[in-house]
Amino acid sequence: MRKTILIVGESKFYSLFHAMLKNEFAIKWAETYPDALDYVKERPIHLIFLPNKLKGESSFPFASKVRALDSRRANIPIVVLSSIISSDIVSTASKTGNCEIIRLPVEPMSFSLQIGSIILKNAHAYEKPDPVTGLAKKRFAEEQIADILADGKKGALFLVDVDHYSFASSGISLDALLKVRDVIQEKTTDDFIFAVASAGGFVVFAPGMKVRDDIENFGQKIIDDIRRHIKNEEAYVSVGMAVSDRHGNTYEDLFRSCDKGLTRARTKGKNAACFYQW
């Protein structure tokens, strides 16, 4: 999933930077400071753009309100764009914390790279790829799924777990883990969210998937293909499934229902895909 940038300001300010960044980032817009603060409270944001002043009012008091939120949001990088960079602006930015000043006009060809570098520099550890599988980590995926659902979009959530038959060995080999990753990845498209949850566990979110037969077929196909690729491993596959609307419209609701479905799949026996209730 692409990183999300919130642009705060008048429509002409939004239009200018949306045109330069829309191919690399998901762009959101808030016309006023109160609307922007509400958005930051509700959605995962990776960077905020502010004009130096909006309707004559300095943007730094708004930046300070963002800094006063919970610890995750307090560290969102804020970029203030100004045609004039005075010592007062630099001093205020420094006191506000994690604010960068970029002089206008910007160089369009390098601006996207500059912004990407700022986001990466401020990224939390959980936003960086898992070093073993190269996939997104579960916590980062959770934020992305929550953002999709908050926008009113629908989809199906899958928890895929691969367990060892032996009580003495709960994990599978690294080779098998990477094969499982590859099998699932072949079944996803660019709009899917695919993340590693734990040793032998994966999270998959399929946007737009809502028909029961499609969901069950997808879950069973994952099981069948994984079993075929790790047939030499003494392991079995369990899949929990949930779909928005029927099982909730927030990530927390979907995850709880999906986790209960995963418990049912494990209880039911080897190589099962289950909903909690349907």
Stockholm file with secondary structure:
# STOCKHOLM 1.0

chainA/1-278         MRKTILIVGESKFYSLFHAMLKNEFAIKWAETYPDALDYVKERPIHLIFLPNKLKGESSFPFASKVRALDSRRANIPIVVLSSIISSDIVSTASKTGNCEIIRLPVEPMSFSLQIGSIILKNAHAYEKPDPVTGLAKKRFAEEQIADILADGKKGALFLVDVDHYSFASSGISLDALLKVRDVIQEKTTDDFIFAVASAGGFVVFAPGMKVRDDIENFGQKIIDDIRRHIKNEEAYVSVGMAVSDRHGNTYEDLFRSCDKGLTRARTKGKNAACFYQW
#=GR chainA/1-278 SS CCCEEEEESCHHHHHHHHHHHTTTSEEEEESSHHHHHHHHHHSCCSEEEEESEETTEESHHHHHHHHTSCHHHHTCCEEEEESCCCHHHHHHHHHHSSEEEEESSCCHHHHHHHHHHHHHHTCCGGGSCCTTTCSEEHHHHHHHHHHHHHTTCCEEEEEEEEEESSTTCCSCCHHHHHHHHHHHHHTCCTTSEEEEEETTEEEEEEETCCCHHHHHHHHHHHHHHHHHHTTTSSEEEEEEEEETTTSCSSHHHHHHHHHHHHHHHHHHCSSEEEESCC
#=GC SS_cons         CCCEEEEESCHHHHHHHHHHHTTTSEEEEESSHHHHHHHHHHSCCSEEEEESEETTEESHHHHHHHHTSCHHHHTCCEEEEESCCCHHHHHHHHHHSSEEEEESSCCHHHHHHHHHHHHHHTCCGGGSCCTTTCSEEHHHHHHHHHHHHHTTCCEEEEEEEEEESSTTCCSCCHHHHHHHHHHHHHTCCTTSEEEEEETTEEEEEEETCCCHHHHHHHHHHHHHHHHHHTTTSSEEEEEEEEETTTSCSSHHHHHHHHHHHHHHHHHHCSSEEEESCC
//
